[in-house]
């Protein structure tokens, strides 16, 4: 379920948004609408809809609610979101960061320590 979608996304170097997991691996399998999920967790239907479309991030409170609703750890949702954010940043600015930021060496770190 969740593993297959995440694994497939990593193989294609295509970050998987938690909304895709929510929609494909939870809502579709349980035949739930965004409205039904929103009503069950006390959220606005537009919030769930935007998460499902990848237009809104899953924040801590939402992760707690989704975790409780689907009997999974909230860390699942936070982890998927963190992976998505990191991969998106890597795609958009990874090369620039590699070019502009030089790693510290042990010797330069020791020299700057008072």
C-alpha positions in Angstrom: 0.0 0.0 0.0 1.9 3.1 1.2 5.3 1.4 0.6 4.6 0.7 -3.0 3.6 4.3 -3.8 6.6 5.7 -1.9 9.0 3.2 -3.4 7.8 3.8 -6.9 8.2 7.6 -6.4 11.7 7.2 -5.2 12.7 5.0 -8.1 11.4 7.6 -10.6 13.1 10.4 -8.6 9.6 11.9 -8.3 8.7 13.1 -4.8 5.5 11.6 -3.5 3.2 14.1 -1.8 1.4 12.9 1.3 -1.8 13.8 -0.4 -1.2 11.2 -3.0 -0.8 8.6 -0.3 -3.9 9.8 1.5 -6.0 9.7 -1.7 -4.7 6.4 -3.2 -3.9 4.3 -0.2 -6.5 5.4 2.3 -9.5 7.3 0.8 -9.8 5.3 -2.4 -9.5 2.0 -0.6 -12.1 2.9 2.0 -14.3 4.7 -0.5 -14.1 8.0 1.4 -14.6 11.5 0.0 -12.6 14.5 1.0 -15.8 15.7 2.7 -16.2 12.5 4.7 -12.5 12.7 5.9 -12.9 16.4 6.7 -16.1 15.8 8.7 -14.5 12.9 10.6 -11.5 14.9 11.8 -13.1 18.3 12.2 -11.3 20.0 9.2 -12.5 22.1 6.3 -13.2 19.9 3.2 -11.1 22.3 1.1 -8.1 21.5 3.3 -8.4 17.8 2.6 -9.0 18.4 -1.0 -5.9 20.7 -1.3 -3.8 18.1 0.5 -5.0 15.4 -1.9 -4.1 17.6 -4.9 -0.7 18.4 -3.5 -1.5 22.0 -3.0 -1.3 22.0 0.8 1.3 20.5 3.2 0.4 18.1 6.0 1.3 19.9 9.2 1.6 18.4 12.7 -2.0 18.9 13.8 -3.3 17.4 10.5 -0.8 14.5 10.9 -2.2 13.8 14.4 -5.8 13.8 13.0 -5.1 11.6 10.0 -3.1 9.3 12.2 -5.9 8.9 14.6 -8.6 8.5 11.9 -6.7 5.8 10.0 -5.0 4.2 13.0 -1.5 4.9 11.8 1.3 6.8 13.5 1.3 10.6 12.7 5.0 10.2 12.0 4.0 8.4 8.8 2.4 11.6 7.5 5.1 13.9 8.8 7.8 11.6 7.3 6.2 11.6 3.9 5.9 15.4 4.0 9.5 15.8 5.1 10.7 13.5 2.3 8.6 15.4 -0.2 9.9 18.8 0.9 13.5 17.6 0.9 13.3 16.0 -2.6 11.5 19.0 -4.0 14.2 21.3 -2.6 16.9 19.0 -4.0 15.4 19.2 -7.4 14.9 23.0 -7.4 18.0 24.2 -5.7 20.4 21.2 -5.0 22.8 22.1 -7.8 23.0 25.7 -6.8 23.7 24.7 -3.2 26.4 22.3 -4.2 28.0 25.1 -6.2 27.7 27.9 -3.7 28.2 26.1 -0.3 31.5 24.6 0.5 31.7 21.9 3.2 33.7 22.7 6.3 36.8 20.7 6.9 37.9 19.5 10.3 40.9 21.8 10.3 39.0 24.9 9.4 36.4 24.1 12.1 39.2 23.8 14.7 40.7 27.1 13.7 37.5 29.0 14.2 36.8 27.5 17.6 37.7 30.0 20.4 
